[in-house]
Amino acid sequence: MVNEQTAELPSRERLQQHVPAPIVAEEQPAPQVKMCARDVSVFYGAKKAIDNVSIDIHPQFVTAFIGPSGCGKSTFLRALNRMNDTIPSARVEGCIELDGEDIYHSDMDVVQLRARVGMVFQKPNPFPKSIYDNIAYGPKIHGLASGKAEIDQIVEKSLRRAGLWEEVKDRLTDSGTALSGGQQQRLCIARAIAVDPEVILMDEPCSALDPIATAKIEELIDELRGRYALVIVTHSMQQAARVSQRTAFFHLGNLVEYDDTSRIFTNPREERTKDYITGRYG
Amino acid sequence: MNNLDQPADGTHVAPTRSDAYARRLKRRYKAERRFRYAGAAAVVFSLAVLVFLLGNMAVNGIGGFQRTVIEVPVDLSQAALTVPPGMEDEAVAVRALQTQGLPEIVEASARRALGEDAAEELNTDAWRIVGRAIVADPSLLGTRADFALPASEALSSAYSRDGARELQPLAQDLAARGLLYDSFDPGFLTRSDATDPQLVGIWSALKGSVLTMIVTLLLAFPIGVLAALYLEEYAPKNHWTDVIEVSINNLAAVPSIIFGLLGLAVFLWLFPSMRSAPLIGGLTLALMTMPVIVITGRNAIKAVPPSIRDGALAVGASPVQVVFHHVLPLALPGILTGTIIGMARALGETAPLLMIGMRAFVATPPAGFTDPATVLPVQIFLWSDEIDRGFVERTSAAIIVLLGVLLLMNGLAIYLRNKFEKRW
């Protein structure tokens, strides 16, 4: 449903005009698939960081990636919008599809891909520009709005959706870096929302924040669910349990188990998952 | 003795509370104090050297901004002089006055007022001062007016007690009558090189320097910044980029005279008619400045946090947009600082310019980039080579002008850095 709505936006058409229309099945079975990965391996030089991972990301759920440090969950997340391209030694094998399109295919425009699959990072990284410009930047470079009035609208809508509007509406010209850590992170989420993505990837979005700011972000994730397919990498199992509907447990570059969150935390199938959940390692 | 080996019976005294430890602690503080004093001494020493240098320059240079003048009452009431109407150009009007006999009138006035000997020692160009005053204010014609006219170089030296001995009594006599004195000479900044130190000015060299720097900046800045951006943002990190990096670092360390040889061999071979031109000088200095800009530019670009790049890429900015919207604005203060440091070095450079012939005697300021010119440091070098004593002070004054320009550029660097600096 979300897809159909967003597909009607003129901006989306403009973005897609150079790419073949996505093949979308007319009658999709109950759990829709927004992104699917098949036999994905990621290498850093000779080192294999992700080994043969296959996973489906569903648009209506929040999907959490959990696992001990260095298990490759962030690496895999960055493979989903090709942020690994910026690392010269990184190499991806296998197939990752967004709405049935192979994102590593030469036809896929990486700029457009990242507009469709937004990302929020571990450390809040607002641009050293005004709050307004932070949000307006994405729509401007993609030509999603014509005229100041439209951009103003996008800025307000994005900030409202990120729950930041009331706090910053009187100081939109202040630098984004002058906000508190939690506000900065919500600003980054608003920045990702502003280009109207289909998927938002979050790489440990709360690890640099205090508990109150964390609670706000989690609330926000809950509100955004359904509107965007959300994937969140987290260190905190409590957080995964609180915000996600689907959880994937990674260990040593392997996807050990992927299931409903409730099932992972109450009745995991794998011994390793159980050990991690119960705090045996991690 | 290690605490870990001790029995946990409460009798043991922690090693950090022993006397030996207290002595060690004292030594540590002493070492720290010594280091602090050494650092402060180094700063005081550098400051003292700087103050000495600048003070010495200032004391010597003050004389360079003055020249010895004789006060001469010039009687223009009897003279049949007219300023031809419609003469806009001052030089043409002054020449017209010359043909009407102004130099003779000035000399006659001086002879009448000061005597034969003193009139002899009036500078040969003194009448020009009168001429320019008349052109500026034609109502002077038909009146008597006092003019402070430059003395000859010989009398000027005699006045400062180190010239020809036979002129010293005359100088003392005139000085005692209050007719001979040193006066501030603003013309030093507007005149050009001359053989007479009483008549020299710095303007042609200053203009030559400015023109040369413009060429240098226009070439070195874009090429340097683009090279730095390419090497940092686009170039694959492989063997070839390593070679390029080492080459650029070496290029920055090449003695400047080598660049002069290159300019001589390449640029003057390409444009043989442009010997001494600011264009060639600028090209040569651009070669020298570019590596500095590349190196500082790369460092500034490297210092832009990767998280900003990630953030921009993640909203779908293309690599070029990332560079021009985010990386470059953040790196700009560093790049500008490096550029101005490189430019300041180029401004003070003499050796490579000697090689391409910018050491000519240039008595008229260059009108454009292809006219023969000289630059400030070369002018200083040339004047310091002159035998005439009057040039000593002029040399110091020229150094003050050069230092002033450098100070201005550094001030600009600081201003730009503060203006563009952003925190994240």
Interface residues (C-beta under 8 A of the other chain):
Chain A: N81 M83 T86 P88 V111 Q112 L113 R114 A115 G118 M119 V120 F121 K123 N125 P126 F127 P128 Y137 G138 I141 H142 S175 T177 C188 R191 A192 A194 V195
Chain B: P236 K237 P305 S307 I308 R309 D310 G311 A312 L313 A314 V315 G316 A317 S318 Q321 H325 H326 L330 K422 R423 W424
